[in-house]
Amino acid sequence: MSSDKRQHGGPAHYWKMKTKMEEEEEEGDRDRWEGGEATTEGRMDNNLDAQEDGETRCNKVVLQNLLMCMVCFYSLYYIAVSLCIGLLRVHEINSLLAPFDYTTQPSWQNPKYLVGVISTEVTYLLGGLVFAWIVEEWVWDYAITVTLLHIAMTVAVMSDFPSAEHWWIALGSGLVMMIFGGQLLAYKLFRSNFVYPAELQNF
């Protein structure tokens, strides 16, 4: 499983590598035609089939990792919200909408605001550590992707684009903690699985 994660990386890395492979394949085909060594139709079909199988496996791994990250992210979010509601004894809050609610008045004296801020930061901090265990290396990639999906879900749930400055600050600081905490843990635990620039050049 470690080799699959190292090879396929995250969503952004997958599309970058796919584009690079397509460009190299086009250059290789052009060189073979210019040298009078065009491949036969059978070999081309085999190469296309192998490429399609590889792309299918890449898609499955990336989507599987992304789905696991999303499930863990919102599981942690709702656990953090429930704990904050219980500890702060806040009853006038909708726990189902709490991860998406950006309309709360920002004030350190407002228990609802404290629930939102604390649950967000705790979720992102712990989420980065969980992401490191799931994807091993490309924590930053999945962290950004999950955050973008969370913003899209917030717009869908609240039927409006979030314009509250305090919500974006909490989200941004949480994302930074997720990336740095997750990448640091991934480096400590899975250092031997990392792909370095020299290896990327020979990909």
C-alpha positions, 0 to 999 in steps of 0.5 A: 500500500505504501508504494501505491501511495508514493507513486500516485500521490495526491489529486494535484500531483496525479494530474501533473504527472499525467500531463507529463507522461502524455507529453513524453509519450507524444515526444516518443511517438514523434521520434519513432516516426521520424526515425522510421521505426513506427510501432505496429498497430498491435503494439500501440493497442497494447500500450494504450490498454496498459496506459488505460489500466494504469490511469484507472488504478491511479484514479481509484487510489486518489479517489479512495484516499480522498474519500477516506480523508473527507470521512475522517475530516467531518467525523473529527469535526462533529466529534470536536463540535459535540465535545465543545458544546458539552464542555462549554454548555452551549444549547442554542446551537445547531450541531449539524450546521456548526461546521458550515456556520460562518454567521456567528458574531465574532466575540470571545464572550460568545460561546457559539463563536468559541465552539466554532473556532475551537472545533475548527482548529482542533479538527484541522490539527488532528486531521493533518495527523490522520491524513498523514497516516492515510496518504503517508506523503501528500498531506498538503495536496489532500489538505487543500483539496478537502478544504476546497470541498469544505468551502463548496459544501459550506456554500451549498448548505448555507446558500451563500458565499461566506464573506465573514473575515473571521471564518476565513482566518480560522479556516486559513490558520487551520489549514496551515496547521494541518499541512505543517503538522501532517507533513512533519508527521509523515516525514517522521514516520514514512521518510523512506517512502518520500519521492524527491526531486531527483526521482521525479525527474526520472519518473 
